[in-house]
Amino acid sequence: MILLLDAHAVLWWLADDPTLHPDARSAIADPANDVLVSVASIWEISIKRALGKLTSPGGLTDAVVGAGFDVLPITGDDAERAGSLPPHHRDPFDRMLVAQSERVDAVVVSRDTAFAAYGIDRLPA
């Protein structure tokens, strides 16, 4: 299975935060699964850190890679797809995750129930 982590799931994993749902924790830890973190999530976390809305490790990309996750780049097709999605969700970062999850056939790991409106698979974080 391919997992695409939402920003909060990445942060909870890196901090070993017990908030992360046990099923999500097990799936992320399972070596049979590929775990991806979108460039969009790294960007979102960096913006929110700079605004003082959250704390995250410095060298976030290195921390993601060090955790054994792959960084998923954004393609032009991803950008077009995200921009053309129905407006079920106003968050542009989450809309990018929808587009990318469709492209790579990934399950999004997130607490956000708004993903359901797009018909993609979601594992509660």
C-alpha positions as CSV (number, residue, x, y, z in Angstrom):
1,M,0.0,0.0,0.0
2,I,1.1,3.5,-0.7
3,L,0.5,6.0,2.1
4,L,0.5,9.8,1.6
5,L,0.8,11.6,4.9
6,D,-1.0,14.8,5.6
7,A,1.0,17.5,7.4
8,H,-0.3,16.8,10.9
9,A,0.4,13.0,10.4
10,V,4.0,13.8,9.5
11,L,4.5,15.9,12.5
12,W,2.8,13.4,14.9
13,W,5.0,10.6,13.5
14,L,8.2,12.6,13.8
15,A,7.4,13.7,17.4
16,D,6.2,10.2,18.3
17,D,3.0,11.9,19.4
18,P,0.4,9.6,20.9
19,T,-2.3,11.6,19.1
20,L,-1.5,9.6,15.9
21,H,-4.2,6.9,15.6
22,P,-2.8,3.4,16.3
23,D,-4.0,2.0,12.9
24,A,-2.1,4.8,11.1
25,R,1.0,4.3,13.3
26,S,0.9,0.6,12.4
27,A,0.5,1.2,8.7
28,I,3.3,3.8,8.6
29,A,5.6,1.4,10.5
30,D,4.8,-1.5,8.2
31,P,7.8,-2.0,5.9
32,A,5.5,-3.5,3.3
33,N,4.0,0.0,2.8
34,D,5.6,2.9,0.9
35,V,5.2,6.2,2.9
36,L,5.2,9.4,1.0
37,V,5.3,13.0,2.1
38,S,4.3,15.6,-0.4
39,V,6.4,18.7,-1.1
40,A,3.1,20.5,-0.4
41,S,3.0,19.3,3.2
42,I,6.6,20.3,3.8
43,W,5.8,23.7,2.3
44,E,2.6,24.0,4.5
45,I,4.5,23.1,7.7
46,S,7.3,25.5,6.9
47,I,4.8,28.4,6.3
48,K,2.9,27.6,9.6
49,R,6.2,27.3,11.5
50,A,7.3,30.7,10.2
51,L,4.0,32.2,11.2
52,G,4.3,30.8,14.7
53,K,1.3,28.5,14.3
54,L,3.2,25.3,15.1
55,T,6.6,23.9,15.9
56,S,8.4,21.4,13.7
57,P,11.9,20.1,13.4
58,G,14.5,22.2,11.6
59,G,15.7,20.5,8.5
60,L,12.2,19.0,7.9
61,T,13.1,17.4,4.6
62,D,16.1,15.7,6.2
63,A,13.8,14.5,9.1
64,V,11.3,13.1,6.6
65,V,13.9,11.3,4.6
66,G,15.6,10.2,7.9
67,A,12.3,8.6,9.0
68,G,12.5,6.5,5.8
69,F,9.8,8.4,3.9
70,D,10.0,9.4,0.3
71,V,9.4,13.1,-0.7
72,L,6.7,13.3,-3.4
73,P,7.4,16.1,-5.8
74,I,4.6,18.2,-7.4
75,T,4.2,17.9,-11.1
76,G,2.6,20.3,-13.5
77,D,-0.2,17.7,-13.9
78,D,-0.7,17.7,-10.1
79,A,-1.0,21.5,-10.1
80,E,-3.6,21.4,-12.9
81,R,-5.6,18.6,-11.3
82,A,-5.6,20.3,-7.9
83,G,-6.7,23.6,-9.5
84,S,-9.6,21.9,-11.3
85,L,-11.0,19.9,-8.3
86,P,-14.5,20.7,-7.1
87,P,-14.3,23.2,-4.2
88,H,-15.2,20.6,-1.5
89,H,-12.1,21.7,0.4
90,R,-10.7,25.2,0.4
91,D,-7.2,24.3,1.7
92,P,-4.9,24.3,-1.4
93,F,-2.4,22.0,0.3
94,D,-5.0,19.4,0.9
95,R,-6.3,19.8,-2.6
96,M,-2.8,19.0,-3.8
97,L,-2.8,15.9,-1.7
98,V,-6.0,14.8,-3.4
99,A,-4.4,15.3,-6.8
100,Q,-1.3,13.5,-5.9
101,S,-3.1,10.6,-4.2
102,E,-5.0,10.1,-7.4
103,R,-1.8,10.1,-9.4
104,V,0.1,7.6,-7.3
105,D,-2.9,5.6,-6.1
106,A,-2.2,6.4,-2.4
107,V,-4.2,6.3,0.7
108,V,-4.1,9.7,2.5
109,V,-3.3,9.5,6.2
110,S,-5.3,12.4,7.7
111,R,-7.7,13.4,10.4
112,D,-9.5,15.6,7.9
113,T,-12.8,14.1,6.9
114,A,-13.2,16.6,4.0
115,F,-11.1,14.2,1.8
116,A,-14.1,11.9,1.6
117,A,-15.9,14.3,-0.7
118,Y,-13.3,13.5,-3.4
119,G,-13.8,9.8,-3.2
120,I,-10.2,9.0,-2.3
121,D,-9.1,6.5,0.3
122,R,-8.3,7.9,3.7
123,L,-6.8,6.2,6.8
124,P,-7.6,8.2,9.9
125,A,-4.6,9.8,11.5
